[in-house]
């Protein structure tokens, strides 16, 4: 009888965007059917690959973060107590969403291990200064599915600031060495063309593509919008890992992408400039 293989399964980082698991124009509204299906696809895919799951805040965190100014420096002469209370409110909001994600994964047959990033990361003037990857690797070693989320984190200068799940994904790449990073959204990829007119998906994200993007004014997003996503994808590709932006509204696309299949969307491949 052949000895069991000791080669570890490939690792994939998946980020579920707040735009696909919540209704971003409505306060604290889940898309329960979409979330349930994506949870099933994550659990299905995790049978063939190890998965680290991240999720955005969507309508549970972005409105509050904007209201309290947590993605920008404190106002001169502003109340520190006001910002501290704002951070507490937003942190509470995103944890309600996080609980919903964990519950969906459990119902799908998964074994999620929550990793609250606020206790494992620090920023300085809104820029990530350090992030501890060990809680993710330890959860994987135990056979669990580590799950984290964009959150309010301690900030050495501002007191507290927003750390997006896109930035977490980017920061985990050097330590965890995934084979691919998948950003799952409510759009099928990076779109080009005039809003309201015919738009097509850009198959390859390059520096020129990223430079031409602007954040959408239609929905509140304190994490850089589509431009920030493209920048994260380029940085991940430069670090040696393929990254993609795919639709979470297409049945089965996420599960196939986790398994390593080629999936329709926008990609930043290793070596992309």
Order of alpha helices (4+ residues) and beta strands (2+ residues): beta-alpha-alpha-beta-alpha-alpha-beta-beta-beta-alpha-beta-beta-beta-alpha-beta-beta-beta-alpha-alpha-beta-alpha-beta
